[in-house]
Amino acid sequence: MTGQQVRWTAEQVLALAPDAASRKAGGKLATPGPWSRAAQGEGALWGLCRGSGSKPYQTVVDLVGAGYKCSCPSRKFPCKHALALLLLWAEKDPVVADGAGPESVPDWAEKWLSGRRERAEAKAARPAGEAPADPEAARRRAERRAQRITAGAEELEQRLADLLRTGLAGAEHLGYAEWDETAARMVDAQAPGLATRVRELASIPGSGPGWPGRLLADCALLRLLTQGYLRRDQLPQELAATVRAQVGLSTDAATLLADENARLAGDWLVLGQRDSQEGRLTVRRVWLMEKGSGRFALVLSFGAAGQAPELVLPVGTVFEASLAYYPGGSPLRAVLGEGRSAPVPASAPEGVGVEAALTRYGEALRSDPWIEAWPAVLHDVVPLPPQEGAADGWRLADSASDAAVPLSFPSESARWQLAAISGGTPITVFGECGHGGFLPQTVWSDGEAITL
């Protein structure tokens, strides 16, 4: 697959910033004044930015591998100079010369780019999934962790039983401290998946009408998970893998990619991207769909405090890559292999109707009852506002049938943005089907992907 290097949007560039101060500083520097010898070519950007010293800062960005290098003293990644250069490029500012050839890349940029790409090639050629240096020690570590998780699951079962015995009404007066203490116990037991679900329980009491029912349902799902782990040896292989993943036991990514039979190579459409804060980490979720098969994949990228996740795949593009799915009853999360191509613009993806999307969500739930939502591209659907006097909210209606699904929105502005793009006509929308309805993330208008 070949094509011209796709430009990122200003929103995608600013999403890379490690903090608000960097976004602001990068925006101020995104003017032609301080820049010289800036150019784009060979899948990279480079330029000189005048600072307070006698020598300008040398800034280079690898657009293919999303890497950044600058001679400034900043410890933030990417720095304000890299953000500013990317913004100038995204906005097609003429200060960034377009289409530069390999002979025009300055030595300081070429040296860094060559070293970076040589390391990537060496990593891709390195045998993956090799056995540990001491298999017996690795086996003992795995056994000790399994014992800790078992003890944690048993303790959590007892705490859930105590909660139900004393009555759910009392949960409203517990406060966060007791939930946090229980979650901390699960972290100590090396079961981060259980800890996350306990913290989610803490937000339910007093959250609005019907909260006792929601709390009971989530407690039941959590107990189903602990029971599944305690009886994992009795479960079918795929369901046991699902339980282990939900508890927090993940398969090593290198091991997955080393299995040639499990690795899939293809053209992958970037459907959506969303960042969220989980403790001190920034988690970037990137939704992909394979062209032709319609198979979905979810790739996660993490950024530590002060850094944005490194993976950057602009929404509405397509790229060549191989990936491998983590095991489970409804495989969705995947890991990308090395050596992916640069993303290029793509047309709107093919979608399905509302009924088909809900059917697939139900099938996924049957294999993994703990999933929060399932991805879907809905084709020829129309957003409908609430009818006057009706209790129902917004809906996404199928123009080819009577089917419709309730809509939830990532923000208030997204509600009106979706309605404005549609204008009452059918559109193609990507989002997630969940128990609360359909959460739209991306809509296509005249072939262009617009993130809500």
C-alpha positions in Angstrom: 0.0 0.0 0.0 1.4 3.4 -1.0 0.3 6.9 -0.6 1.2 10.4 0.5 2.0 11.0 4.2 -1.2 12.0 5.8 -1.2 15.3 7.8 -2.4 15.2 11.4 -5.0 17.6 12.6 -4.2 20.3 15.1 -6.3 18.3 17.6 -4.3 15.2 17.1 -1.1 17.2 17.6 -2.2 18.8 20.8 -3.3 15.4 22.1 0.4 14.5 22.2 1.2 17.3 24.7 2.2 16.0 28.2 0.3 18.8 29.9 -1.8 22.0 29.4 1.3 24.2 29.8 3.0 22.4 26.9 -0.1 22.8 24.7 -0.2 26.5 25.4 3.5 27.0 24.9 3.5 24.9 21.7 0.6 27.0 20.3 2.5 30.2 20.9 5.5 29.0 19.1 3.5 27.7 16.1 4.2 30.9 14.0 6.7 31.4 11.2 8.8 34.0 13.1 11.1 31.8 15.2 11.5 29.0 12.6 14.0 28.5 9.8 15.1 25.7 7.5 11.9 23.8 8.3 10.9 21.1 5.9 9.0 17.8 5.5 10.3 14.7 3.7 11.2 11.1 4.1 8.5 10.6 6.7 9.9 13.3 9.0 9.8 17.0 9.9 12.7 19.1 10.9 13.5 22.7 11.6 15.5 25.3 13.6 13.7 27.3 16.2 15.2 30.5 17.6 15.4 30.6 21.4 17.0 32.7 24.0 20.5 31.4 23.3 22.9 32.1 20.5 22.2 28.8 18.7 18.7 27.8 17.5 17.2 24.6 18.8 17.4 21.6 16.4 14.0 19.9 16.3 13.1 16.7 14.4 10.0 14.6 14.4 9.6 11.0 13.0 6.1 11.0 11.5 6.2 7.2 10.9 7.2 6.1 14.3 5.9 9.1 16.2 9.3 10.0 17.8 10.7 13.4 18.8 14.2 14.9 19.2 15.1 18.4 20.2 18.3 20.1 21.4 16.4 22.2 24.0 16.9 21.4 27.7 13.2 20.5 28.3 12.5 17.2 29.9 9.0 17.1 28.6 8.2 14.7 25.8 7.4 16.0 23.3 8.7 19.5 24.0 7.0 22.7 23.0 9.3 23.0 19.9 8.2 19.6 18.6 4.6 20.5 19.2 4.9 23.8 17.4 6.6 22.3 14.4 3.9 19.7 14.1 1.2 22.4 14.4 2.8 24.4 11.6 2.9 21.3 9.4 -0.7 20.3 10.3 -1.9 23.7 9.3 0.1 23.7 6.0 2.1 26.7 6.9 4.5 27.6 4.1 7.4 28.0 6.5 7.5 24.1 6.5 8.8 23.3 3.0 6.9 20.3 1.5 8.3 17.3 -0.3 12.0 17.6 0.6 14.2 14.8 -0.8 16.7 12.7 1.2 19.6 14.9 0.0 18.0 17.9 1.8 17.8 16.3 5.2 20.3 18.0 7.5 23.0 15.8 9.0 21.8 16.3 12.6 18.3 15.1 11.7 19.5 12.3 9.4 21.8 10.9 12.1 18.9 10.7 14.6 16.4 9.3 12.1 18.8 6.7 10.7 19.7 5.5 14.2 16.0 5.3 15.2 14.9 3.4 12.2 17.9 1.0 12.4 17.0 0.2 16.0 13.3 -0.4 14.9 14.5 -2.8 12.1 16.8 -4.6 14.5 14.0 -5.0 17.0 11.6 -6.3 14.3 14.3 -8.9 13.3 15.0 -10.0 16.9 13.5 -13.4 17.8 10.4 -12.8 20.0 8.9 -14.9 22.6 12.1 -16.6 23.6 12.0 -18.8 26.7 13.2 -17.1 29.9 16.7 -17.6 31.0 15.6 -19.6 34.0 12.3 -21.4 33.2 12.0 -22.9 36.6 12.3 -19.5 38.3 9.6 -18.1 36.0 7.3 -21.0 36.8 7.7 -20.4 40.6 7.0 -16.7 40.1 3.8 -17.6 38.2 2.7 -20.0 40.9 3.3 -17.4 43.6 1.3 -14.8 41.8 -1.5 -17.3 41.2 -1.6 -18.0 44.9 -1.8 -14.3 45.7 -4.6 -13.7 43.3 -6.5 -16.7 44.7 -6.2 -15.4 48.2 -7.3 -11.9 47.0 -10.3 -13.4 45.1 -11.4 -15.3 48.2 -11.1 -12.2 50.4 -13.1 -10.2 47.9 -15.8 -12.8 47.9 -16.1 -12.5 51.7 -16.3 -8.7 51.5 -19.0 -8.8 48.9 -20.9 -11.3 51.0 -20.6 -9.0 54.0 -21.9 -6.1 51.9 -25.0 -8.0 50.8 -25.6 -9.4 54.3 -25.7 -5.9 55.9 -27.8 -4.5 53.0 -27.0 -2.4 50.0 -28.6 0.7 51.5 -25.7 1.0 53.9 -23.3 1.3 51.0 -24.3 4.9 50.5 -22.7 5.8 53.8 -19.5 3.8 53.4 -17.6 6.6 51.6 -14.6 6.0 49.4 -12.1 5.0 52.1 -13.4 1.5 52.6 -13.7 0.8 48.8 -10.1 2.2 48.3 -8.8 -0.1 51.1 -10.4 -3.1 49.4 -9.0 -2.0 46.0 -5.6 -1.7 47.6 -5.9 -5.2 48.9 -6.5 -6.4 45.4 -3.4 -4.5 44.2 -1.4 -6.2 46.9 -2.8 -9.5 45.6 -1.5 -8.6 42.1 -5.0 -8.6 40.7 -5.3 -5.1 39.1 -8.4 -6.1 37.2 -10.2 -6.8 40.4 -8.9 -3.5 41.9 -10.3 -1.5 39.0 -13.8 -3.1 39.3 -13.8 -2.4 43.1 -13.1 1.3 42.5 -15.9 1.4 39.9 -18.3 0.1 42.6 -17.4 3.0 44.8 -18.9 5.5 42.3 -22.4 3.8 42.2 -23.9 4.4 45.7 -25.9 7.7 45.6 -25.3 8.1 41.9 -29.0 8.7 41.1 -32.3 6.9 41.0 -31.9 3.1 40.8 -28.4 3.0 42.1 -29.0 -0.1 44.4 -30.0 -2.1 41.3 -26.9 -1.0 39.5 -24.7 -1.8 42.5 -26.3 -5.3 42.8 -25.7 -6.0 39.2 -22.1 -5.0 39.3 -21.5 -6.9 42.5 -23.0 -10.0 40.8 -20.6 -9.6 37.8 -17.7 -9.1 40.1 -18.6 -12.3 42.1 -19.0 -14.1 38.8 -15.4 -13.1 37.9 -14.0 -14.2 41.3 -15.8 -17.5 41.0 -14.5 -17.9 37.5 -10.9 -17.4 38.6 -11.3 -19.8 41.6 -12.7 -22.4 39.2 -10.6 -21.5 36.2 -9.3 -25.1 35.8 -12.9 -26.3 35.1 -13.6 -23.7 32.4 -13.3 -24.0 28.6 -9.9 -22.8 27.4 -11.2 -19.5 25.8 -13.4 -18.6 28.8 -10.5 -19.3 31.2 -8.3 -17.0 29.1 -11.0 -14.3 29.3 -11.2 -14.7 33.1 -7.4 -14.4 33.5 -7.4 -11.3 31.4 -10.2 -9.6 33.3 -8.5 -10.3 36.6 -5.3 -8.7 35.3 -3.2 -11.5 34.0 -2.0 -10.6 30.5 0.0 -12.6 28.0 3.4 -11.1 27.1 3.1 -9.1 23.8 6.3 -10.5 22.4 5.1 -14.0 22.9 1.9 -13.2 21.0 3.7 -11.7 18.1 6.2 -14.6 18.0 3.3 -17.0 17.0 3.2 -16.8 13.2 -0.2 -18.6 13.2 -1.7 -16.0 15.5 -0.2 -13.0 13.8 -2.5 -11.2 11.2 -1.1 -9.0 8.5 -3.5 -6.6 6.7 -4.6 -3.1 6.0 -6.1 -1.5 9.2 -8.4 1.4 9.2 -8.1 3.8 12.2 -11.7 4.3 13.4 -11.3 6.2 16.6 -8.9 7.3 19.4 -9.7 8.3 22.9 -7.4 9.2 25.9 -8.3 8.8 29.5 -6.6 9.1 32.8 -6.2 6.0 34.9 -4.3 6.9 38.1 -1.0 8.4 37.0 -1.1 6.9 33.5 -2.6 8.3 30.4 -4.2 5.5 28.4 -4.8 5.9 24.7 -7.4 3.5 23.1 -7.1 3.2 19.4 -9.8 1.4 17.5 -8.9 -0.4 14.2 -10.8 -2.4 11.6 -9.3 -4.6 9.0 -10.2 -3.8 5.4 -12.1 -6.5 3.8 -12.9 -8.7 6.8 -14.4 -6.0 9.0 -12.5 -7.5 12.0 -12.1 -5.0 14.9 -9.0 -4.5 17.1 -8.3 -2.4 20.1 -4.7 -1.2 20.7 -3.7 0.4 24.0 -0.8 2.8 24.4 0.3 4.2 27.8 2.0 7.4 28.8 3.6 7.9 32.2 3.2 11.1 34.3 4.2 14.1 32.2 4.3 12.2 28.9 1.6 11.5 26.3 1.3 7.9 24.9 3.7 7.4 22.0 1.3 5.6 19.6 -0.1 8.1 17.1 -2.5 6.8 14.4 -4.6 9.6 12.9 -8.3 8.8 12.7 -9.6 8.3 9.2 -6.4 6.8 7.8 -5.3 3.3 6.9 -1.9 1.5 7.3 -0.3 -1.8 6.7 0.7 -3.8 9.8 0.6 -7.2 11.5 -1.0 -7.6 14.9 -1.8 -10.4 17.3 -4.9 -10.6 19.6 -4.7 -11.4 23.3 -6.5 -14.6 24.0 -10.2 -14.6 25.1 -13.7 -15.6 24.3 -14.3 -12.4 22.3 -10.8 -11.4 21.2 -10.6 -7.6 20.7 -7.5 -6.2 22.4 -4.4 -6.6 20.2 -0.8 -5.7 20.0 0.8 -4.1 16.9 3.9 -5.6 15.4 7.0 -3.7 14.4 7.4 -2.3 10.9 4.0 -0.8 10.2 3.7 1.5 7.2 2.9 5.2 7.4 -0.8 5.9 7.6 -2.4 7.4 4.5 -5.9 8.8 4.0 -8.8 6.3 3.7 -12.4 6.5 2.6 -15.3 5.9 5.0 -15.5 2.3 6.2 -18.3 -0.1 5.3 -20.9 -0.4 8.1 -23.9 -2.5 9.2 -27.4 -1.7 10.4 -28.5 -1.2 13.9 -29.9 -4.7 14.4 -26.7 -6.4 13.1 -24.6 -4.3 15.4 -26.7 -5.1 18.5 -26.7 -8.8 17.5 -22.9 -8.8 17.4 -22.7 -7.0 20.8 -25.0 -9.8 22.3 -22.7 -12.5 20.8 -19.7 -10.8 22.4 -21.4 -10.6 25.7 -22.2 -14.3 25.6 -18.5 -15.1 25.3 -17.3 -12.4 27.7 -20.0 -11.1 30.2 -17.6 -8.5 31.6 -17.1 -6.4 28.5 -18.3 -2.9 28.8 -19.0 -2.3 25.1 -18.4 -3.6 21.6 -17.3 -1.6 18.6 -19.6 -1.0 15.6 -19.7 1.0 12.4 -23.3 2.0 11.7 -24.2 2.8 8.1 -27.1 4.9 6.9 -28.3 6.0 10.4 -29.9 9.2 11.4 -29.6 10.9 14.9 -33.1 11.8 16.2 -33.7 14.2 19.1 -36.2 13.3 21.9 -39.8 13.6 20.8 -41.8 16.2 22.6 -43.3 14.8 25.8 -41.5 11.5 25.5 -39.3 10.1 28.2 -36.7 8.7 25.8 -33.6 10.6 24.9 -31.7 10.9 21.6 -31.7 7.8 19.3 -29.8 6.6 16.3 -32.3 5.3 13.8 -31.7 2.9 11.0 -32.9 4.5 7.7 -33.5 1.1 6.2 -35.6 -0.4 9.0 -37.5 0.5 12.1 -34.6 -0.3 14.4 -33.0 2.3 16.6 -30.6 2.4 19.5 -30.4 5.0 22.4 -27.5 7.5 22.1 -25.1 8.5 24.8 -22.5 11.2 24.2 -18.9 11.9 25.2 -19.8 15.6 25.7 -22.7 18.0 25.3 -21.1 19.6 22.2 -20.9 16.1 20.6 -24.6 15.9 20.7 -25.1 18.9 18.5 -22.1 18.3 16.4 -23.5 14.9 15.3 -26.9 16.4 14.6 -25.3 19.3 12.6 -23.2 16.9 10.5 -26.2 14.7 9.7 -28.7 17.5 9.1 -31.4 14.9 9.1 -29.7 12.8 6.4 -28.2 9.3 6.8 -24.5 9.1 7.9 -21.8 6.6 8.8 -20.8 6.6 12.5 -18.3 4.6 14.5 -18.8 4.0 18.2 -19.4 1.5 20.9 -22.5 -0.5 21.7 -23.0 -0.9 25.4 -25.6 -1.3 28.1 -26.2 2.4 28.0 -26.8 2.6 24.3 -24.5 3.7 21.5 -21.5 6.0 22.2 -20.5 7.7 18.9 -16.8 8.6 18.5 -16.3 9.3 14.8 -18.6 10.4 12.0 -17.8 10.6 8.2 -18.9 13.6 6.2 -18.1 13.9 2.5 -15.5 11.2 3.1 -13.7 13.0 5.9 -13.5 11.5 9.4 -14.6 13.9 12.1 -13.9 13.0 15.8 -16.7 13.9 18.2 
